[in-house]
Amino acid sequence: GQQLNQSPQSMFIQEGEDVSMNCTSSSIFNTWLWYKQEPGEGPVLLIALYKAGELTSNGRLTAQFGITRKDSFLNISASIPSDVGIYFCAGQRISGYALNFGKGTSLLVTP
Amino acid sequence: EAQVTQNPRYLITVTGKKLTVTCSQNMNHEYMSWYRQDPGLGLRQIYYSMNVEVTDKGDVPEGYKVSRKEKRNFPLILESPSPNQTSLYFCASSSPGNSYNEQFFGPGTRLTVL
């Protein structure tokens, strides 16, 4: 499966700042998902997007499913230290089946 | 509690010594999958299973085997491990027939092959 282009690779920010990361693909996906992985843990789903153009929020997190179905972005507003982790985007051609992952964005937040 | 469990969590072994990493889920999910995670490469799918006795290769299947004799279990077998299989392994499961089909991940197995 195709690996997605995720950027930035890493971010080092101060508490309170907003964060933006994105993911692009050369082919279409029918579902976009954003996961967070903390040290020593498996990825945990943050937001799932099922329709092109969809904008979904989960607390301070907002994600959008690009209108072309080839991209997605994730915003985190007013970051806090517990936002630290690696954020992965993932695309699915058929919902519920194989995930194609980006390489991850490593987020560090200083108090 | 709904969960995916993996054992062992950590394993150090030597080249050529067969090993099995177990994966079990208690959510009655049809779909199960194995991924490996390597620095700078993200997660890549090794094998997946759409149901009992139905398995297929993912993106990086070389050197691995799987079996799906029961719905809840999906072991990953390394018949002759090599150092390039040193990695962090994740099992995941989902139920594609449901409207909300989140893939749940296990806690990971860190494997070192010397």
gemmi code that builds the backbone of each chain (N, CA, C; Angstrom):
import gemmi

chains = {
    "A": [
        ("GLY", (0.820, -1.196, 0.000), (0.000, 0.000, 0.000), (0.853, 1.244, 0.000)),
        ("GLN", (0.278, 2.303, -0.405), (1.019, 3.549, -0.542), (1.218, 4.211, 0.818)),
        ("GLN", (2.436, 4.730, 1.036), (2.667, 5.472, 2.257), (2.379, 6.939, 1.992)),
        ("LEU", (1.748, 7.571, 2.941), (1.313, 8.944, 2.759), (2.431, 9.924, 3.107)),
        ("ASN", (2.356, 11.133, 2.530), (3.332, 12.181, 2.819), (2.805, 13.046, 3.945)),
        ("GLN", (3.427, 12.958, 5.095), (2.964, 13.701, 6.256), (4.010, 14.742, 6.622)),
        ("SER", (3.543, 15.949, 6.933), (4.465, 17.004, 7.348), (3.803, 17.911, 8.377)),
        ("PRO", (4.609, 18.552, 9.231), (6.059, 18.402, 9.284), (6.456, 17.098, 9.964)),
        ("GLN", (7.715, 16.789, 9.903), (8.218, 15.568, 10.514), (8.237, 15.711, 12.033)),
        ("SER", (8.553, 16.918, 12.503), (8.568, 17.166, 13.948), (8.265, 18.629, 14.220)),
        ("MET", (7.774, 18.875, 15.418), (7.445, 20.234, 15.830), (7.813, 20.381, 17.294)),
        ("PHE", (8.418, 21.524, 17.602), (8.810, 21.831, 18.971), (8.200, 23.179, 19.299)),
        ("ILE", (7.166, 23.196, 20.147), (6.411, 24.433, 20.344), (6.245, 24.717, 21.826)),
        ("GLN", (5.760, 25.930, 22.079), (5.490, 26.320, 23.467), (4.026, 26.079, 23.801)),
        ("GLU", (3.772, 25.776, 25.037), (2.406, 25.599, 25.517), (1.556, 26.807, 25.129)),
        ("GLY", (0.353, 26.534, 24.662), (-0.553, 27.610, 24.282), (-0.578, 27.889, 22.783)),
        ("GLU", (0.474, 27.444, 22.087), (0.507, 27.671, 20.636), (-0.436, 26.703, 19.921)),
        ("ASP", (-0.848, 27.116, 18.731), (-1.643, 26.232, 17.875), (-0.701, 25.415, 16.993)),
        ("VAL", (-1.157, 24.238, 16.619), (-0.354, 23.314, 15.820), (-1.144, 22.916, 14.578)),
        ("SER", (-0.441, 22.799, 13.473), (-1.092, 22.340, 12.253), (-0.204, 21.334, 11.552)),
        ("MET", (-0.767, 20.219, 11.133), (-0.022, 19.211, 10.383), (-0.915, 18.692, 9.261)),
        ("ASN", (-0.277, 18.173, 8.203), (-1.107, 17.708, 7.102), (-0.546, 16.453, 6.465)),
        ("CYS", (-1.362, 15.885, 5.637), (-1.051, 14.603, 5.014), (-1.564, 14.648, 3.582)),
        ("THR", (-0.726, 14.200, 2.641), (-1.159, 14.175, 1.246), (-0.877, 12.816, 0.637)),
        ("SER", (-1.626, 12.530, -0.408), (-1.499, 11.252, -1.098), (-1.645, 11.487, -2.591)),
        ("SER", (-1.063, 10.619, -3.381), (-1.240, 10.736, -4.836), (-2.500, 10.009, -5.290)),
        ("SER", (-3.120, 9.268, -4.389), (-4.352, 8.575, -4.768), (-5.448, 8.871, -3.745)),
        ("ILE", (-6.645, 8.486, -4.113), (-7.835, 8.835, -3.343), (-8.051, 7.855, -2.194)),
        ("PHE", (-8.472, 8.396, -1.063), (-8.919, 7.566, 0.041), (-10.370, 7.877, 0.381)),
        ("ASN", (-11.075, 6.895, 0.876), (-12.479, 7.083, 1.240), (-12.661, 7.408, 2.713)),
        ("THR", (-11.635, 7.154, 3.490), (-11.652, 7.491, 4.917), (-10.283, 8.021, 5.291)),
        ("TRP", (-10.267, 9.083, 6.061), (-9.012, 9.590, 6.630), (-9.129, 9.518, 8.146)),
        ("LEU", (-8.030, 9.115, 8.771), (-8.030, 9.014, 10.221), (-6.768, 9.664, 10.778)),
        ("TRP", (-6.896, 10.149, 11.984), (-5.735, 10.696, 12.698), (-5.576, 9.947, 14.017)),
        ("TYR", (-4.360, 9.450, 14.233), (-4.028, 8.710, 15.440), (-2.954, 9.454, 16.216)),
        ("LYS", (-2.944, 9.211, 17.533), (-1.863, 9.707, 18.381), (-1.214, 8.513, 19.078)),
        ("GLN", (0.111, 8.525, 19.106), (0.839, 7.473, 19.787), (1.709, 8.078, 20.875)),
        ("GLU", (1.544, 7.588, 22.090), (2.392, 8.023, 23.196), (3.445, 6.946, 23.451)),
        ("PRO", (4.541, 7.313, 24.075), (5.629, 6.349, 24.285), (5.151, 5.071, 24.959)),
        ("GLY", (5.532, 3.939, 24.381), (5.194, 2.651, 24.967), (3.765, 2.186, 24.734)),
        ("GLU", (3.051, 2.911, 23.893), (1.651, 2.571, 23.640), (1.400, 2.373, 22.153)),
        ("GLY", (0.257, 1.750, 21.855), (-0.160, 1.663, 20.470), (-0.895, 2.930, 20.052)),
        ("PRO", (-1.063, 3.142, 18.753), (-1.797, 4.326, 18.275), (-3.240, 4.316, 18.771)),
        ("VAL", (-3.732, 5.491, 19.108), (-5.116, 5.653, 19.561), (-5.810, 6.611, 18.613)),
        ("LEU", (-7.000, 6.246, 18.179), (-7.720, 7.071, 17.216), (-8.174, 8.373, 17.851)),
        ("LEU", (-7.902, 9.492, 17.148), (-8.348, 10.807, 17.590), (-9.607, 11.239, 16.844)),
        ("ILE", (-9.511, 11.188, 15.528), (-10.611, 11.667, 14.687), (-10.683, 10.799, 13.448)),
        ("ALA", (-11.899, 10.468, 13.026), (-12.128, 9.747, 11.777), (-12.994, 10.612, 10.870)),
        ("LEU", (-12.656, 10.642, 9.589), (-13.352, 11.472, 8.601), (-13.830, 10.577, 7.473)),
        ("TYR", (-15.105, 10.688, 7.110), (-15.696, 9.738, 6.185), (-16.197, 10.367, 4.880)),
        ("LYS", (-16.222, 11.711, 4.824), (-16.747, 12.359, 3.618), (-15.844, 13.488, 3.176)),
        ("ALA", (-15.650, 13.618, 1.867), (-14.847, 14.711, 1.331), (-15.418, 16.043, 1.786)),
        ("GLY", (-14.526, 16.923, 2.272), (-14.945, 18.227, 2.758), (-15.341, 18.246, 4.223)),
        ("GLU", (-15.468, 17.084, 4.822), (-15.918, 17.002, 6.217), (-14.921, 17.672, 7.152)),
        ("LEU", (-15.451, 18.437, 8.092), (-14.644, 19.089, 9.127), (-15.171, 18.593, 10.461)),
        ("THR", (-14.304, 17.985, 11.237), (-14.729, 17.362, 12.501), (-13.834, 17.810, 13.635)),
        ("SER", (-14.451, 18.066, 14.779), (-13.695, 18.486, 15.965), (-13.834, 17.459, 17.076)),
        ("ASN", (-12.787, 17.403, 17.871), (-12.775, 16.568, 19.068), (-12.031, 17.361, 20.132)),
        ("GLY", (-12.771, 18.148, 20.888), (-12.131, 19.029, 21.873), (-11.315, 20.092, 21.165)),
        ("ARG", (-10.035, 20.150, 21.490), (-9.153, 21.156, 20.877), (-8.621, 20.712, 19.516)),
        ("LEU", (-8.996, 19.544, 19.076), (-8.532, 19.014, 17.800), (-9.591, 19.226, 16.724)),
        ("THR", (-9.118, 19.621, 15.552), (-9.994, 19.765, 14.399), (-9.296, 19.142, 13.207)),
        ("ALA", (-10.026, 18.337, 12.459), (-9.446, 17.707, 11.281), (-10.384, 17.887, 10.104)),
        ("GLN", (-9.806, 17.943, 8.915), (-10.614, 18.068, 7.703), (-10.208, 17.032, 6.670)),
        ("PHE", (-11.190, 16.540, 5.963), (-11.040, 15.599, 4.856), (-11.017, 16.466, 3.600)),
        ("GLY", (-9.893, 16.468, 2.899), (-9.751, 17.337, 1.735), (-10.781, 17.051, 0.657)),
        ("ILE", (-11.151, 18.082, -0.052), (-12.203, 17.973, -1.048), (-11.812, 17.059, -2.206)),
        ("THR", (-10.509, 16.950, -2.469), (-10.050, 16.060, -3.545), (-9.948, 14.615, -3.079)),
        ("ARG", (-10.106, 14.392, -1.791), (-9.953, 13.084, -1.120), (-8.503, 12.598, -1.116)),
        ("LYS", (-7.569, 13.509, -1.437), (-6.160, 13.138, -1.457), (-5.376, 13.794, -0.321)),
        ("ASP", (-6.053, 14.488, 0.563), (-5.324, 15.120, 1.648), (-6.212, 15.333, 2.869)),
        ("SER", (-5.544, 15.595, 3.983), (-6.241, 15.856, 5.230), (-5.321, 16.678, 6.115)),
        ("PHE", (-5.912, 17.458, 7.004), (-5.069, 18.169, 7.971), (-5.651, 18.028, 9.372)),
        ("LEU", (-4.766, 18.223, 10.336), (-5.144, 18.190, 11.743), (-4.628, 19.453, 12.411)),
        ("ASN", (-5.488, 20.138, 13.121), (-5.097, 21.293, 13.920), (-5.318, 20.994, 15.391)),
        ("ILE", (-4.371, 21.443, 16.203), (-4.523, 21.384, 17.653), (-4.447, 22.809, 18.158)),
        ("SER", (-5.470, 23.249, 18.852), (-5.454, 24.622, 19.348), (-5.000, 24.644, 20.802)),
        ("ALA", (-4.327, 25.743, 21.174), (-3.911, 25.974, 22.560), (-3.247, 24.739, 23.154)),
        ("SER", (-2.134, 24.334, 22.571), (-1.475, 23.083, 22.963), (-1.097, 23.081, 24.449)),
        ("ILE", (-1.094, 21.881, 25.008), (-0.718, 21.667, 26.407), (0.330, 20.558, 26.445)),
        ("PRO", (1.085, 20.444, 27.533), (2.160, 19.440, 27.574), (1.708, 18.017, 27.300)),
        ("SER", (0.501, 17.651, 27.659), (0.040, 16.272, 27.419), (-0.293, 16.005, 25.951)),
        ("ASP", (-0.167, 17.001, 25.097), (-0.322, 16.786, 23.655), (0.914, 16.137, 23.054)),
        ("VAL", (1.971, 16.030, 23.837), (3.214, 15.432, 23.348), (2.963, 14.019, 22.855)),
        ("GLY", (3.534, 13.699, 21.717), (3.403, 12.358, 21.164), (3.687, 12.384, 19.682)),
        ("ILE", (3.450, 11.271, 19.031), (3.591, 11.195, 17.569), (2.196, 11.095, 16.981)),
        ("TYR", (1.908, 11.949, 16.032), (0.607, 11.980, 15.377), (0.742, 11.359, 13.990)),
        ("PHE", (-0.135, 10.418, 13.711), (-0.117, 9.750, 12.418), (-1.420, 10.014, 11.676)),
        ("CYS", (-1.283, 10.288, 10.394), (-2.462, 10.257, 9.546), (-2.538, 8.861, 8.926)),
        ("ALA", (-3.727, 8.461, 8.565), (-3.913, 7.168, 7.903), (-5.086, 7.275, 6.949)),
        ("GLY", (-4.919, 6.650, 5.803), (-5.993, 6.630, 4.826), (-6.474, 5.213, 4.611)),
        ("GLN", (-7.758, 5.085, 4.353), (-8.336, 3.786, 4.024), (-9.081, 3.900, 2.712)),
        ("ARG", (-8.845, 2.940, 1.822), (-9.639, 2.923, 0.589), (-11.001, 2.305, 0.862)),
        ("ILE", (-11.004, 1.276, 1.704), (-12.256, 0.628, 2.083), (-12.350, 0.702, 3.595)),
        ("SER", (-13.344, 1.413, 4.099), (-13.457, 1.656, 5.533), (-13.442, 0.361, 6.331)),
        ("GLY", (-12.637, 0.357, 7.368), (-12.556, -0.799, 8.248), (-11.441, -1.746, 7.886)),
        ("TYR", (-10.829, -1.557, 6.743), (-9.773, -2.465, 6.314), (-8.416, -1.786, 6.401)),
        ("ALA", (-7.490, -2.165, 5.552), (-6.087, -1.785, 5.708), (-5.900, -0.281, 5.798)),
        ("LEU", (-5.017, 0.119, 6.692), (-4.648, 1.513, 6.854), (-3.315, 1.767, 6.168)),
        ("ASN", (-3.246, 2.865, 5.403), (-1.977, 3.355, 4.858), (-1.564, 4.535, 5.732)),
        ("PHE", (-0.413, 4.424, 6.369), (-0.013, 5.436, 7.340), (0.970, 6.442, 6.752)),
        ("GLY", (0.921, 7.659, 7.304), (2.007, 8.607, 7.110), (3.140, 8.236, 8.046)),
        ("LYS", (4.287, 8.938, 7.905), (5.451, 8.607, 8.723), (5.407, 9.237, 10.105)),
        ("GLY", (4.415, 10.085, 10.332), (4.233, 10.638, 11.669), (4.798, 12.030, 11.846)),
        ("THR", (4.179, 12.790, 12.735), (4.678, 14.101, 13.159), (4.930, 14.010, 14.649)),
        ("SER", (6.176, 14.224, 15.033), (6.539, 14.164, 16.447), (6.350, 15.539, 17.061)),
        ("LEU", (5.505, 15.637, 18.069), (5.175, 16.922, 18.683), (5.751, 17.000, 20.093)),
        ("LEU", (6.504, 18.050, 20.333), (7.028, 18.326, 21.670), (6.480, 19.669, 22.124)),
        ("VAL", (5.968, 19.731, 23.327), (5.375, 20.957, 23.868), (6.096, 21.310, 25.164)),
        ("THR", (6.647, 22.513, 25.196), (7.332, 22.940, 26.416), (6.401, 23.819, 27.248)),
        ("PRO", (6.454, 23.650, 28.554), (5.574, 24.445, 29.438), (5.897, 25.930, 29.349)),
    ],
    "B": [
        ("GLU", (-13.391, -5.117, 29.680), (-12.853, -3.991, 28.922), (-12.471, -4.465, 27.519)),
        ("ALA", (-12.943, -3.708, 26.500), (-12.606, -4.032, 25.118), (-11.126, -3.764, 24.882)),
        ("GLN", (-10.417, -4.753, 24.368), (-8.992, -4.525, 24.176), (-8.380, -5.531, 23.218)),
        ("VAL", (-7.186, -5.140, 22.754), (-6.314, -6.006, 21.980), (-5.079, -6.253, 22.837)),
        ("THR", (-4.746, -7.509, 23.061), (-3.585, -7.829, 23.882), (-2.529, -8.524, 23.035)),
        ("GLN", (-1.288, -8.249, 23.359), (-0.153, -8.844, 22.665), (0.807, -9.399, 23.711)),
        ("ASN", (1.403, -10.528, 23.355), (2.448, -11.099, 24.205), (3.526, -11.755, 23.358)),
        ("PRO", (4.806, -11.614, 23.761), (5.247, -10.786, 24.886), (5.281, -9.304, 24.518)),
        ("ARG", (5.499, -8.442, 25.479), (5.655, -7.013, 25.208), (7.081, -6.693, 24.759)),
        ("TYR", (8.007, -7.455, 25.259), (9.421, -7.259, 24.905), (10.047, -8.631, 24.670)),
        ("LEU", (10.893, -8.718, 23.654), (11.561, -9.977, 23.367), (12.905, -9.707, 22.720)),
        ("ILE", (13.924, -10.338, 23.290), (15.251, -10.316, 22.680), (15.576, -11.749, 22.303)),
        ("THR", (15.946, -11.968, 21.055), (16.233, -13.325, 20.600), (17.452, -13.298, 19.682)),
        ("VAL", (17.798, -14.464, 19.185), (18.954, -14.569, 18.299), (18.517, -14.996, 16.913)),
        ("THR", (19.324, -14.691, 15.954), (19.029, -15.024, 14.560), (18.723, -16.506, 14.409)),
        ("GLY", (17.615, -16.778, 13.718), (17.268, -18.147, 13.380), (16.409, -18.889, 14.390)),
        ("LYS", (16.167, -18.319, 15.538), (15.380, -19.017, 16.570), (13.910, -18.652, 16.413)),
        ("LYS", (13.125, -19.614, 16.011), (11.699, -19.388, 15.737), (10.982, -18.764, 16.926)),
        ("LEU", (10.109, -17.816, 16.625), (9.330, -17.203, 17.694), (7.917, -16.877, 17.215)),
        ("THR", (7.028, -16.754, 18.185), (5.638, -16.399, 17.903), (5.226, -15.253, 18.816)),
        ("VAL", (4.613, -14.244, 18.233), (4.020, -13.154, 19.001), (2.508, -13.336, 18.935)),
        ("THR", (1.886, -13.420, 20.083), (0.445, -13.667, 20.087), (-0.335, -12.359, 20.096)),
        ("CYS", (-1.525, -12.416, 19.527), (-2.439, -11.277, 19.523), (-3.840, -11.813, 19.777)),
        ("SER", (-4.550, -11.179, 20.674), (-5.903, -11.610, 20.977), (-6.794, -10.392, 21.176)),
        ("GLN", (-8.039, -10.471, 20.654), (-8.992, -9.372, 20.855), (-10.307, -9.950, 21.375)),
        ("ASN", (-10.973, -9.167, 22.223), (-12.209, -9.631, 22.859), (-13.437, -8.879, 22.349)),
        ("MET", (-13.349, -8.322, 21.160), (-14.437, -7.498, 20.621), (-15.192, -8.185, 19.484)),
        ("ASN", (-14.885, -9.448, 19.254), (-15.541, -10.210, 18.193), (-15.329, -9.584, 16.802)),
        ("HIS", (-14.172, -8.972, 16.635), (-13.863, -8.324, 15.361), (-13.502, -9.345, 14.290)),
        ("GLU", (-13.963, -9.061, 13.057), (-13.625, -9.946, 11.952), (-12.214, -9.676, 11.436)),
        ("TYR", (-11.866, -8.402, 11.350), (-10.618, -8.009, 10.689), (-9.515, -7.856, 11.716)),
        ("MET", (-8.361, -8.487, 11.452), (-7.178, -8.326, 12.293), (-5.965, -8.130, 11.400)),
        ("SER", (-4.982, -7.455, 11.959), (-3.861, -7.041, 11.125), (-2.600, -6.917, 11.973)),
        ("TRP", (-1.454, -7.115, 11.345), (-0.173, -6.873, 11.990), (0.565, -5.761, 11.246)),
        ("TYR", (1.155, -4.857, 12.039), (1.978, -3.777, 11.495), (3.345, -3.819, 12.177)),
        ("ARG", (4.337, -3.321, 11.469), (5.613, -3.057, 12.117), (5.903, -1.567, 12.021)),
        ("GLN", (6.532, -1.061, 13.057), (6.846, 0.365, 13.108), (8.349, 0.541, 13.232)),
        ("ASP", (8.916, 1.287, 12.308), (10.349, 1.538, 12.302), (10.599, 3.038, 12.232)),
        ("PRO", (11.658, 3.516, 12.874), (11.935, 4.963, 12.885), (12.005, 5.531, 11.468)),
        ("GLY", (11.287, 6.615, 11.267), (11.307, 7.283, 9.967), (10.447, 6.632, 8.909)),
        ("LEU", (9.856, 5.478, 9.221), (9.049, 4.768, 8.221), (7.587, 4.653, 8.622)),
        ("GLY", (7.239, 5.039, 9.820), (5.854, 4.916, 10.258), (5.455, 3.462, 10.430)),
        ("LEU", (4.178, 3.178, 10.261), (3.657, 1.825, 10.399), (3.397, 1.218, 9.033)),
        ("ARG", (3.835, -0.004, 8.860), (3.628, -0.702, 7.600), (2.962, -2.045, 7.884)),
        ("GLN", (2.004, -2.389, 7.041), (1.221, -3.594, 7.275), (1.986, -4.836, 6.823)),
        ("ILE", (1.990, -5.862, 7.675), (2.696, -7.106, 7.384), (1.730, -8.125, 6.764)),
        ("TYR", (0.704, -8.464, 7.523), (-0.330, -9.400, 7.094), (-1.657, -8.933, 7.663)),
        ("TYR", (-2.716, -9.387, 7.048), (-4.033, -9.123, 7.594), (-4.931, -10.334, 7.405)),
        ("SER", (-6.036, -10.316, 8.145), (-7.009, -11.410, 8.053), (-8.404, -10.824, 8.079)),
        ("MET", (-9.199, -11.191, 7.098), (-10.549, -10.649, 7.033), (-11.543, -11.494, 7.808)),
        ("ASN", (-11.152, -12.707, 8.134), (-11.982, -13.553, 8.986), (-11.241, -14.853, 9.242)),
        ("VAL", (-11.864, -15.756, 9.957), (-11.223, -17.036, 10.285), (-10.817, -17.754, 9.005)),
        ("GLU", (-9.588, -18.244, 8.993), (-9.011, -18.992, 7.869), (-8.827, -18.146, 6.606)),
        ("VAL", (-8.947, -16.842, 6.711), (-8.731, -15.960, 5.563), (-7.626, -14.969, 5.905)),
        ("THR", (-6.443, -15.165, 5.297), (-5.325, -14.267, 5.552), (-4.722, -13.820, 4.227)),
        ("ASP", (-4.050, -12.675, 4.261), (-3.421, -12.186, 3.028), (-2.253, -11.278, 3.371)),
        ("LYS", (-1.352, -11.135, 2.404), (-0.143, -10.351, 2.611), (-0.443, -8.866, 2.599)),
        ("GLY", (0.291, -8.150, 3.459), (0.270, -6.702, 3.426), (1.428, -6.187, 2.586)),
        ("ASP", (2.034, -5.101, 3.043), (3.102, -4.470, 2.266), (4.479, -5.077, 2.499)),
        ("VAL", (4.711, -5.642, 3.679), (6.040, -6.159, 4.021), (5.937, -7.553, 4.631)),
        ("PRO", (5.471, -8.561, 3.869), (5.213, -9.877, 4.457), (6.425, -10.805, 4.546)),
        ("GLU", (7.548, -10.446, 3.879), (8.668, -11.385, 3.781), (9.229, -11.700, 5.162)),
        ("GLY", (9.386, -12.980, 5.435), (9.964, -13.432, 6.699), (8.944, -13.655, 7.804)),
        ("TYR", (7.671, -13.469, 7.481), (6.606, -13.623, 8.473), (5.560, -14.619, 8.001)),
        ("LYS", (4.900, -15.231, 8.982), (3.724, -16.047, 8.725), (2.668, -15.694, 9.745)),
        ("VAL", (1.419, -15.968, 9.393), (0.326, -15.768, 10.331), (-0.637, -16.933, 10.211)),
        ("SER", (-1.532, -17.028, 11.182), (-2.630, -17.987, 11.085), (-3.847, -17.395, 11.767)),
        ("ARG", (-5.020, -17.841, 11.349), (-6.265, -17.339, 11.956), (-7.209, -18.537, 12.097)),
        ("LYS", (-6.943, -19.319, 13.119), (-7.763, -20.516, 13.359), (-8.999, -20.177, 14.186)),
        ("GLU", (-8.898, -19.122, 14.978), (-10.044, -18.675, 15.779), (-10.217, -17.182, 15.532)),
        ("LYS", (-11.423, -16.706, 15.742), (-11.710, -15.311, 15.449), (-10.910, -14.370, 16.343)),
        ("ARG", (-10.705, -14.732, 17.586), (-10.097, -13.805, 18.526), (-8.576, -13.757, 18.435)),
        ("ASN", (-7.928, -14.751, 17.854), (-6.467, -14.831, 17.894), (-5.836, -14.707, 16.513)),
        ("PHE", (-4.710, -14.022, 16.461), (-4.024, -13.813, 15.179), (-2.520, -13.764, 15.457)),
        ("PRO", (-1.884, -14.915, 15.659), (-0.463, -14.920, 15.985), (0.427, -14.582, 14.785)),
        ("LEU", (1.536, -13.939, 15.091), (2.560, -13.607, 14.089), (3.758, -14.518, 14.341)),
        ("ILE", (4.181, -15.219, 13.308), (5.237, -16.222, 13.440), (6.449, -15.787, 12.625)),
        ("LEU", (7.597, -15.821, 13.273), (8.859, -15.593, 12.579), (9.619, -16.908, 12.621)),
        ("GLU", (9.649, -17.612, 11.493), (10.241, -18.951, 11.453), (11.754, -18.893, 11.672)),
        ("SER", (12.408, -17.920, 11.086), (13.856, -17.782, 11.197), (14.190, -16.291, 11.275)),
        ("PRO", (14.029, -15.703, 12.448), (14.195, -14.243, 12.570), (15.586, -13.785, 12.161)),
        ("SER", (15.634, -12.587, 11.592), (16.908, -11.974, 11.225), (16.958, -10.565, 11.825)),
        ("PRO", (18.157, -9.996, 11.940), (18.291, -8.681, 12.571), (17.424, -7.583, 11.932)),
        ("ASN", (17.151, -7.701, 10.622), (16.324, -6.651, 10.000), (14.850, -6.756, 10.396)),
        ("GLN", (14.515, -7.754, 11.216), (13.164, -7.839, 11.753), (13.080, -7.244, 13.161)),
        ("THR", (14.177, -6.679, 13.621), (14.136, -5.899, 14.859), (13.226, -4.714, 14.628)),
        ("SER", (12.179, -4.613, 15.436), (11.176, -3.587, 15.182), (10.166, -3.574, 16.320)),
        ("LEU", (9.241, -2.640, 16.222), (8.103, -2.568, 17.145), (6.879, -3.046, 16.380)),
        ("TYR", (6.210, -4.063, 16.911), (5.109, -4.704, 16.206), (3.778, -4.399, 16.892)),
        ("PHE", (2.787, -4.090, 16.061), (1.447, -3.812, 16.569), (0.431, -4.703, 15.877)),
        ("CYS", (-0.460, -5.236, 16.692), (-1.622, -5.943, 16.194), (-2.817, -4.991, 16.276)),
        ("ALA", (-3.728, -5.102, 15.340), (-4.917, -4.246, 15.348), (-6.125, -5.057, 14.916)),
        ("SER", (-7.309, -4.617, 15.345), (-8.524, -5.302, 14.925), (-9.634, -4.297, 14.691)),
        ("SER", (-10.589, -4.683, 13.869), (-11.745, -3.826, 13.607), (-12.890, -4.687, 13.100)),
        ("SER", (-14.049, -4.057, 13.042), (-15.234, -4.756, 12.552), (-15.799, -3.957, 11.390)),
        ("PRO", (-15.356, -4.252, 10.169), (-15.734, -3.433, 9.016), (-17.232, -3.358, 8.757)),
        ("GLY", (-17.990, -4.291, 9.288), (-19.428, -4.274, 9.040), (-20.153, -3.204, 9.836)),
        ("ASN", (-19.514, -2.660, 10.853), (-20.148, -1.623, 11.666), (-19.973, -0.265, 11.021)),
        ("SER", (-20.880, 0.629, 11.345), (-20.803, 1.967, 10.760), (-19.599, 2.734, 11.298)),
        ("TYR", (-19.217, 2.446, 12.515), (-18.040, 3.091, 13.072), (-16.988, 2.021, 13.214)),
        ("ASN", (-16.000, 2.032, 12.338), (-15.118, 0.870, 12.221), (-13.691, 1.200, 12.600)),
        ("GLU", (-13.544, 1.816, 13.733), (-12.214, 2.150, 14.241), (-11.366, 0.903, 14.376)),
        ("GLN", (-10.091, 1.029, 13.988), (-9.136, -0.042, 14.249), (-8.528, 0.182, 15.625)),
        ("PHE", (-8.624, -0.836, 16.464), (-8.051, -0.788, 17.796), (-6.675, -1.449, 17.758)),
        ("PHE", (-5.711, -0.789, 18.359), (-4.350, -1.299, 18.355), (-3.990, -1.897, 19.712)),
        ("GLY", (-3.178, -2.939, 19.673), (-2.596, -3.480, 20.884), (-1.479, -2.582, 21.389)),
        ("PRO", (-0.870, -2.929, 22.523), (0.148, -2.072, 23.141), (1.523, -2.181, 22.498)),
        ("GLY", (1.708, -3.148, 21.627), (2.986, -3.272, 20.933), (3.891, -4.334, 21.529)),
        ("THR", (4.728, -4.907, 20.673), (5.759, -5.862, 21.071), (7.081, -5.373, 20.491)),
        ("ARG", (8.014, -5.101, 21.378), (9.328, -4.642, 20.899), (10.239, -5.850, 20.772)),
        ("LEU", (10.627, -6.141, 19.545), (11.447, -7.315, 19.244), (12.848, -6.882, 18.824)),
        ("THR", (13.831, -7.513, 19.450), (15.227, -7.319, 19.062), (15.801, -8.664, 18.654)),
        ("VAL", (16.350, -8.726, 17.438), (16.970, -9.946, 16.934), (18.476, -9.705, 16.823)),
        ("LEU", (19.232, -10.455, 17.589), (20.696, -10.255, 17.613), (21.405, -11.134, 16.578)),
    ],
}
model = gemmi.Model(1)
for chain_id, residues in chains.items():
    chain = gemmi.Chain(chain_id)
    for i, (resn, *xyz) in enumerate(residues, 1):
        res = gemmi.Residue()
        res.name, res.seqid = resn, gemmi.SeqId(i, " ")
        for name, pos in zip(("N", "CA", "C"), xyz):
            atom = gemmi.Atom()
            atom.name, atom.element = name, gemmi.Element(name[0])
            atom.pos, atom.b_iso = gemmi.Position(*pos), 0.0
            res.add_atom(atom)
        chain.add_residue(res)
    model.add_chain(chain)
structure = gemmi.Structure()
structure.add_model(model)
structure.setup_entities()
